[in-house]
Amino acid sequence: MVMLFAPPGSQGARKFYPRTPSGVIEIKTIPESRILVTEADGSYFDHSNQMFGRLFDYIKVHSIPMTSPVEGSVDDDARMIFYLGPDVEDAGLDDEGRVRIVRLPERTVMSIGGSGSYGEKNVRKYLGKLKAHLEGQSEYRAVGQAYTVFWNPPFIPWFLRHLEVHIPVRPTEEDSGD
């Protein structure tokens, strides 16, 4: 049996960037990264298990260590990504079927940390709080679609799970340079 993630405090899935604590809204920078991505038509919440299976099969076949978090779309067509750690060599890794390797540039996001179910209702609750915060301030503006960030594996009880919602942003002061 393959363990997707290790329990908190043990050696296991490598975290690709720091978590935003539950109830906190912050601006953070997500480093440039290589990811595995898969997509489907329709809602993320209708296709998450199917997409997770595709990505997990890819890392299993290629002996790639699991990293966390796993990210998924919220309002666009279904999309899920796994991060490739910096020690994963490109040799022998190619797009396969519905899994592609993509390089993402560094991103600045407004993030809200949350807890509980990874279901649509809970994700949308945190998305609503994040959008209200973004609309209530003037330092940053959205420059992309919201996505959700899942930190825990399926075997962690729903009430112990940590999630985030991110909206890509940029400082409004940069708008004067456009």
C-alpha positions in Angstrom: 0.0 0.0 0.0 1.3 3.4 -0.9 0.8 6.2 1.6 0.0 9.5 -0.1 0.8 11.7 2.8 2.3 11.1 6.2 0.7 12.2 9.4 1.6 15.6 10.7 5.0 15.8 12.3 6.4 12.8 10.4 8.5 12.6 7.3 6.3 12.3 4.3 4.8 14.5 1.6 7.0 17.6 1.2 5.2 20.9 1.6 5.9 23.1 -1.4 5.1 26.4 0.3 3.9 27.5 3.8 0.3 27.1 4.9 -1.9 30.1 5.7 -3.3 29.5 9.2 -7.0 28.9 9.6 -9.0 32.2 9.9 -6.0 34.2 8.6 -6.0 36.2 5.3 -2.6 37.1 4.0 -0.6 38.0 0.9 2.0 35.4 0.0 4.2 34.5 -2.9 4.1 31.1 -4.4 7.5 30.2 -5.9 8.1 29.4 -9.5 7.3 25.7 -9.9 6.9 22.7 -12.1 3.6 21.0 -11.8 1.7 18.0 -13.1 -1.8 19.2 -14.3 -4.9 17.4 -15.5 -8.2 18.9 -16.5 -11.8 17.9 -17.2 -14.9 19.6 -18.6 -17.3 20.7 -15.9 -17.0 21.3 -12.2 -13.9 20.5 -10.2 -16.1 19.1 -7.5 -17.6 16.6 -9.9 -14.3 15.3 -11.2 -11.8 15.6 -8.3 -11.5 11.9 -7.7 -11.0 11.1 -11.4 -8.3 13.8 -11.7 -6.6 12.8 -8.5 -6.4 9.2 -9.8 -4.8 10.3 -13.0 -2.1 12.4 -11.2 -1.5 9.8 -8.6 -1.0 7.1 -11.2 1.5 9.3 -13.0 3.6 9.9 -9.9 3.4 6.2 -8.9 4.6 5.0 -12.3 7.5 7.5 -12.4 8.4 7.0 -8.7 7.9 10.7 -8.0 7.5 11.6 -4.3 4.2 13.2 -3.3 4.2 16.8 -2.4 1.6 19.0 -0.8 -0.6 20.9 -1.3 -2.8 19.7 -4.1 -4.6 22.6 -5.9 -7.9 22.6 -7.7 -10.0 25.1 -9.7 -13.1 26.7 -8.2 -15.1 28.5 -10.9 -13.3 27.4 -14.2 -13.5 24.0 -15.8 -12.1 21.3 -13.5 -8.3 21.4 -13.0 -6.0 19.7 -10.5 -2.3 20.1 -10.0 0.4 18.3 -8.1 3.8 20.0 -7.5 7.0 18.4 -8.7 9.8 18.9 -6.1 13.1 20.5 -7.0 14.9 17.1 -6.9 12.6 15.5 -9.5 14.6 15.3 -12.7 13.0 16.1 -16.1 14.6 13.1 -17.7 12.0 10.5 -18.6 9.1 12.7 -17.7 6.7 13.7 -20.5 3.1 14.6 -21.0 1.1 11.3 -20.9 -2.5 11.0 -21.7 -4.4 13.7 -19.8 -1.5 14.6 -17.6 0.8 17.5 -18.6 4.0 18.9 -17.1 3.8 22.7 -16.9 6.1 25.4 -15.5 4.3 28.1 -13.5 5.9 31.5 -12.9 6.1 32.9 -9.4 2.6 34.1 -8.2 1.4 36.5 -5.6 -1.9 35.5 -4.1 -4.3 36.7 -1.4 -4.9 33.6 0.7 -7.4 32.6 3.4 -6.8 29.6 5.6 -9.7 27.4 6.6 -10.6 24.0 8.0 -13.1 21.3 7.5 -14.6 19.5 4.5 -13.0 19.7 1.1 -16.5 19.9 -0.4 -17.9 22.7 -2.5 -20.0 24.3 0.2 -17.1 24.8 2.5 -14.7 26.0 -0.2 -17.3 28.5 -1.3 -17.7 29.8 2.2 -14.0 30.6 2.4 -14.1 32.0 -1.1 -16.9 34.4 -0.1 -14.9 35.6 2.9 -11.8 36.1 0.7 -13.7 38.0 -2.0 -15.3 40.3 0.6 -11.9 41.1 2.1 -10.4 41.8 -1.4 -13.3 44.1 -2.3 -13.1 45.9 1.1 -9.4 47.0 0.6 -7.6 49.0 -2.0 -4.0 47.7 -1.9 -4.5 44.7 -4.2 -6.7 43.7 -7.1 -7.5 40.3 -8.5 -5.6 39.3 -11.7 -6.8 35.7 -12.0 -9.3 33.1 -11.1 -9.6 31.7 -7.5 -8.4 28.2 -6.8 -8.5 26.0 -3.7 -5.6 24.4 -1.9 -5.9 21.1 -0.1 -3.3 20.1 2.5 -4.4 16.8 3.8 -5.0 13.3 2.4 -8.4 11.7 2.2 -7.8 9.5 5.3 -7.7 12.5 7.6 -11.1 13.1 9.2 -12.9 16.1 7.6 -12.9 18.1 10.8 -9.1 17.9 11.0 -8.4 19.0 7.4 -6.8 22.3 6.4 -7.5 24.1 3.2 -6.9 27.5 1.6 -8.5 29.5 -1.1 -6.2 31.7 -3.2 -6.9 34.6 -5.6 -4.0 35.7 -7.7 -3.4 39.5 -7.1 -1.1 42.3 -7.8 -0.6 45.6 -6.0 -2.9 48.4 -7.3 0.1 50.7 -7.4 1.3 48.7 -10.3 -1.8 49.7 -12.3 -0.4 53.2 -12.8 2.5 51.6 -14.8 0.2 49.9 -17.3 
